[in-house]
Amino acid sequence: MKHRLIAWILVLIICLGAIPWAAAAGTSNPFTDVSAASPYYPAILWAYENGITGGTSPTTFSPNNTCTRAQIVTFLYRALA
């Protein structure tokens, strides 16, 4: 359920902005808890590169945590700004 929520939020951000979600070439993953094999890796890296999220710390994203309403609103605001 938590993974679905994160995935749907990132999909919504991408669709609303009609922005391609391919990460820039040569970008390194700053998050130690997100592997390149995970299905949401490209979306997380894209959101990080575009300033939509900074993770829960400089080195962690915490993909298994539940997003609060405040976080969701912040993601949407940053994506549309």
N, C-alpha and C positions, 0 to 999 in steps of 0.2 A: 504494500500500500504506500509506504513512504517513498519507494523508488518511483512509483507511478506518479505521485504528486510532484516530485522534483522534475521528472521527465515532462509532464504536462505543462508545468510552469515554463520550462525552458522552450518547449515547442510553441507555447502561446507567445512568448517574447519574440521568437524568431518569426512566427507568422505575422504578428502585428507590425513588425518593422520591415518585413519582406527583405531581410538581410541574409545574404548567404552565410551559412554557418561553418564554412571551412576555416580552420585555424590558419593563421599566417605561417608560411614556411619557416622552419627553424625555431619556432617557439617551443620553449621547454615547459614541462609541466611543473608548476611550483608546489603542487599538492602531493604529499607522500601517501595519502589515503585514497587516491584515485589512480587506478592502473589504466594503462593504454588499452587494455583488453575489455574494459567495462563498456557497456552499451551507451552510457551517457557521457563518456569521455570527451567526444568532440564538442558537445553542447556546453559542458562545463568549461572547457578551455576557451571556447568562443566567448562565453559570458565573461570570463576573467579578462580576456584580451580587450574587450569592449567596455570595461569598467562597470559592468552590471553587478558583478559580485567580486568580493575579495577573499571569500572563504571565511571560515571561523577563526583562523589565525593565518599568519603569513605562510605556514607550511601545511595546513590542513583545510579541507573543504567540508568534511563531515557529511558525506552523501547519505548516510543512514539516519540522520537527524530529521525531525519533522520541521517544515517551514512554518513560521508564524505568519499571521495575517500581515503584520508590519513588514516582515521580510518580503512577502509577495508584492505588497504595494511598492516597496522600495525598488524591487527588481523591475516592475512595470514602469515606474517613474523614470528610472535610469535608462531603460530600453527606449522609451519614447522621447526622451530629452535630446 
